[in-house]
Amino acid sequence: MRLWIIIALAGIGTYGIRLSVLALVHHSRLPVAARSALRFVMPAVLAAIILPAVVYAGGSGDFDIGPGNERVLAALASGAVAWASKSVWATIGVGMAALWVLQWLG
Amino acid sequence: MSTLDASAQSARSEFFAGVRAQAPLLLGVAPFGMAYGAYAVKAGLPTGLAQAMSAIVFGGASQFVAVRLIANEVPGAVIVLTVLLVNARHMLYSASLAPYTDHLARRWRWLLAYLLTDEAYATAIARYRRGTAAHAHWFFFGTSIALWTTWQVATAVGVFVGAAVPDSWSLDFALPLTFIALLVGALKGRPALAAAAVAGVIATVGFRWPYGTGLLTAILAGMAAGIIAHAALGADDEEMLAP
């Protein structure tokens, strides 16, 4: 029972965070500086999730940007494909294929 | 075709476009959900609670942290506050999407807020940046309910069967790869580039900071870098659609 209450409170609080500006406080009430900063949430969060997942070996191991970390080369290849093709499936296809081939070779 | 038919068709096509946009991310989400389910049961959580947490909290990283803290018999208040800290970045997603959803009925906003995650935010904001349309919220709903459904099913597989996908398949790499494709589309102008560079570096430095504080700090620092770069470069480097 105690654990259920803890999870319920964590869930209600998380829902409150997600509701905050979407449904509870209108975004026009935010300071102008905060609203202009929100344009940068998307590039910031994407980069902040991508980079650690690439530069730590296996996505969570030791920091490694040398040739021993297959993810660095695979990510660079997928970045080039993303740039040229604008296709998510081409990006992920090349990236996964590159990773698997490099892991198999290594 | 009547107007009503056209409207329903537009909603349906937005919904399925949202599902398709989420599909590559599901490659990584499915094994992650299974890993969560298997981990929660192994850590001693009752199966019902392990499963329910995926619907009640619905946030992968925060669920892993909660399981670890429960297993370590940490006080309940600390567990709740830690989960909220890990999920604090969702407030930024909520604020970032709000201008696009403020015309919707309340039930829509309360539904979409419940379904808001990293993956849903990334695909939904990319959709809104391409332009708004009358039924764009159906894209948001499609992309987030696809993730929600996958997360619940994957949790159940993990809880009742175990983690079925070996780590050596590296399917977790599907998430950064999909985000690379979305990021390349979002990097318009030097302020956005500055935001991404600063956020990426700080997230790397802070990767082992506790409870997602590295990620949260990185996003906030990236936003600050974007603002500073924008101010320094002036309005002639105007890069993106507002807001």
Boltz contact constraints between the chains, C-beta under 6 A:
constraints:
  - contact:
      token1: [A, 3]
      token2: [B, 49]
      max_distance: 6.0
  - contact:
      token1: [A, 6]
      token2: [B, 76]
      max_distance: 6.0
  - contact:
      token1: [A, 6]
      token2: [B, 79]
      max_distance: 6.0
  - contact:
      token1: [A, 7]
      token2: [B, 53]
      max_distance: 6.0
  - contact:
      token1: [A, 7]
      token2: [B, 56]
      max_distance: 6.0
  - contact:
      token1: [A, 9]
      token2: [B, 80]
      max_distance: 6.0
  - contact:
      token1: [A, 10]
      token2: [B, 57]
      max_distance: 6.0
  - contact:
      token1: [A, 10]
      token2: [B, 80]
      max_distance: 6.0
  - contact:
      token1: [A, 10]
      token2: [B, 83]
      max_distance: 6.0
  - contact:
      token1: [A, 11]
      token2: [B, 56]
      max_distance: 6.0
  - contact:
      token1: [A, 11]
      token2: [B, 57]
      max_distance: 6.0
  - contact:
      token1: [A, 13]
      token2: [B, 84]
      max_distance: 6.0
  - contact:
      token1: [A, 14]
      token2: [B, 57]
      max_distance: 6.0
  - contact:
      token1: [A, 14]
      token2: [B, 59]
      max_distance: 6.0
  - contact:
      token1: [A, 14]
      token2: [B, 87]
      max_distance: 6.0
  - contact:
      token1: [A, 17]
      token2: [B, 87]
      max_distance: 6.0
  - contact:
      token1: [A, 17]
      token2: [B, 90]
      max_distance: 6.0
  - contact:
      token1: [A, 17]
      token2: [B, 91]
      max_distance: 6.0
  - contact:
      token1: [A, 18]
      token2: [B, 90]
      max_distance: 6.0
  - contact:
      token1: [A, 18]
      token2: [B, 94]
      max_distance: 6.0
  - contact:
      token1: [A, 18]
      token2: [B, 113]
      max_distance: 6.0
  - contact:
      token1: [A, 18]
      token2: [B, 116]
      max_distance: 6.0
  - contact:
      token1: [A, 19]
      token2: [B, 113]
      max_distance: 6.0
  - contact:
      token1: [A, 20]
      token2: [B, 91]
      max_distance: 6.0
  - contact:
      token1: [A, 20]
      token2: [B, 94]
      max_distance: 6.0
  - contact:
      token1: [A, 21]
      token2: [B, 94]
      max_distance: 6.0
  - contact:
      token1: [A, 21]
      token2: [B, 95]
      max_distance: 6.0
  - contact:
      token1: [A, 21]
      token2: [B, 98]
      max_distance: 6.0
  - contact:
      token1: [A, 22]
      token2: [B, 94]
      max_distance: 6.0
  - contact:
      token1: [A, 22]
      token2: [B, 98]
      max_distance: 6.0
  - contact:
      token1: [A, 22]
      token2: [B, 109]
      max_distance: 6.0
  - contact:
      token1: [A, 22]
      token2: [B, 113]
      max_distance: 6.0
  - contact:
      token1: [A, 23]
      token2: [B, 109]
      max_distance: 6.0
  - contact:
      token1: [A, 23]
      token2: [B, 110]
      max_distance: 6.0
  - contact:
      token1: [A, 23]
      token2: [B, 113]
      max_distance: 6.0
  - contact:
      token1: [A, 27]
      token2: [B, 98]
      max_distance: 6.0
  - contact:
      token1: [A, 27]
      token2: [B, 99]
      max_distance: 6.0
  - contact:
      token1: [A, 35]
      token2: [B, 243]
      max_distance: 6.0
  - contact:
      token1: [A, 37]
      token2: [B, 223]
      max_distance: 6.0
  - contact:
      token1: [A, 37]
      token2: [B, 227]
      max_distance: 6.0
  - contact:
      token1: [A, 38]
      token2: [B, 95]
      max_distance: 6.0
  - contact:
      token1: [A, 38]
      token2: [B, 96]
      max_distance: 6.0
  - contact:
      token1: [A, 38]
      token2: [B, 243]
      max_distance: 6.0
  - contact:
      token1: [A, 39]
      token2: [B, 240]
      max_distance: 6.0
  - contact:
      token1: [A, 39]
      token2: [B, 243]
      max_distance: 6.0
  - contact:
      token1: [A, 40]
      token2: [B, 195]
      max_distance: 6.0
  - contact:
      token1: [A, 40]
      token2: [B, 223]
      max_distance: 6.0
  - contact:
      token1: [A, 40]
      token2: [B, 226]
      max_distance: 6.0
  - contact:
      token1: [A, 41]
      token2: [B, 92]
      max_distance: 6.0
  - contact:
      token1: [A, 41]
      token2: [B, 96]
      max_distance: 6.0
  - contact:
      token1: [A, 42]
      token2: [B, 125]
      max_distance: 6.0
  - contact:
      token1: [A, 42]
      token2: [B, 186]
      max_distance: 6.0
  - contact:
      token1: [A, 43]
      token2: [B, 186]
      max_distance: 6.0
  - contact:
      token1: [A, 43]
      token2: [B, 192]
      max_distance: 6.0
  - contact:
      token1: [A, 43]
      token2: [B, 195]
      max_distance: 6.0
  - contact:
      token1: [A, 43]
      token2: [B, 196]
      max_distance: 6.0
  - contact:
      token1: [A, 44]
      token2: [B, 195]
      max_distance: 6.0
  - contact:
      token1: [A, 44]
      token2: [B, 199]
      max_distance: 6.0
  - contact:
      token1: [A, 44]
      token2: [B, 219]
      max_distance: 6.0
  - contact:
      token1: [A, 44]
      token2: [B, 222]
      max_distance: 6.0
  - contact:
      token1: [A, 44]
      token2: [B, 223]
      max_distance: 6.0
  - contact:
      token1: [A, 45]
      token2: [B, 219]
      max_distance: 6.0
  - contact:
      token1: [A, 46]
      token2: [B, 179]
      max_distance: 6.0
  - contact:
      token1: [A, 46]
      token2: [B, 182]
      max_distance: 6.0
  - contact:
      token1: [A, 46]
      token2: [B, 183]
      max_distance: 6.0
  - contact:
      token1: [A, 47]
      token2: [B, 196]
      max_distance: 6.0
  - contact:
      token1: [A, 47]
      token2: [B, 199]
      max_distance: 6.0
  - contact:
      token1: [A, 47]
      token2: [B, 200]
      max_distance: 6.0
  - contact:
      token1: [A, 48]
      token2: [B, 199]
      max_distance: 6.0
  - contact:
      token1: [A, 48]
      token2: [B, 203]
      max_distance: 6.0
  - contact:
      token1: [A, 48]
      token2: [B, 215]
      max_distance: 6.0
  - contact:
      token1: [A, 48]
      token2: [B, 218]
      max_distance: 6.0
  - contact:
      token1: [A, 48]
      token2: [B, 219]
      max_distance: 6.0
  - contact:
      token1: [A, 49]
      token2: [B, 179]
      max_distance: 6.0
  - contact:
      token1: [A, 50]
      token2: [B, 176]
      max_distance: 6.0
  - contact:
      token1: [A, 50]
      token2: [B, 179]
      max_distance: 6.0
  - contact:
      token1: [A, 50]
      token2: [B, 180]
      max_distance: 6.0
  - contact:
      token1: [A, 51]
      token2: [B, 200]
      max_distance: 6.0
  - contact:
      token1: [A, 51]
      token2: [B, 203]
      max_distance: 6.0
  - contact:
      token1: [A, 51]
      token2: [B, 204]
      max_distance: 6.0
  - contact:
      token1: [A, 52]
      token2: [B, 203]
      max_distance: 6.0
  - contact:
      token1: [A, 52]
      token2: [B, 204]
      max_distance: 6.0
  - contact:
      token1: [A, 52]
      token2: [B, 207]
      max_distance: 6.0
  - contact:
      token1: [A, 53]
      token2: [B, 176]
      max_distance: 6.0
  - contact:
      token1: [A, 54]
      token2: [B, 176]
      max_distance: 6.0
  - contact:
      token1: [A, 55]
      token2: [B, 204]
      max_distance: 6.0
  - contact:
      token1: [A, 59]
      token2: [B, 172]
      max_distance: 6.0
  - contact:
      token1: [A, 78]
      token2: [B, 177]
      max_distance: 6.0
  - contact:
      token1: [A, 78]
      token2: [B, 180]
      max_distance: 6.0
  - contact:
      token1: [A, 79]
      token2: [B, 180]
      max_distance: 6.0
  - contact:
      token1: [A, 82]
      token2: [B, 180]
      max_distance: 6.0
  - contact:
      token1: [A, 82]
      token2: [B, 181]
      max_distance: 6.0
  - contact:
      token1: [A, 82]
      token2: [B, 184]
      max_distance: 6.0
  - contact:
      token1: [A, 83]
      token2: [B, 184]
      max_distance: 6.0
  - contact:
      token1: [A, 88]
      token2: [B, 24]
      max_distance: 6.0
  - contact:
      token1: [A, 88]
      token2: [B, 178]
      max_distance: 6.0
  - contact:
      token1: [A, 88]
      token2: [B, 181]
      max_distance: 6.0
  - contact:
      token1: [A, 91]
      token2: [B, 177]
      max_distance: 6.0
  - contact:
      token1: [A, 91]
      token2: [B, 180]
      max_distance: 6.0
  - contact:
      token1: [A, 91]
      token2: [B, 181]
      max_distance: 6.0
  - contact:
      token1: [A, 92]
      token2: [B, 24]
      max_distance: 6.0
  - contact:
      token1: [A, 92]
      token2: [B, 174]
      max_distance: 6.0
  - contact:
      token1: [A, 92]
      token2: [B, 177]
      max_distance: 6.0
  - contact:
      token1: [A, 92]
      token2: [B, 178]
      max_distance: 6.0
  - contact:
      token1: [A, 95]
      token2: [B, 177]
      max_distance: 6.0
  - contact:
      token1: [A, 99]
      token2: [B, 170]
      max_distance: 6.0
  - contact:
      token1: [A, 99]
      token2: [B, 173]
      max_distance: 6.0
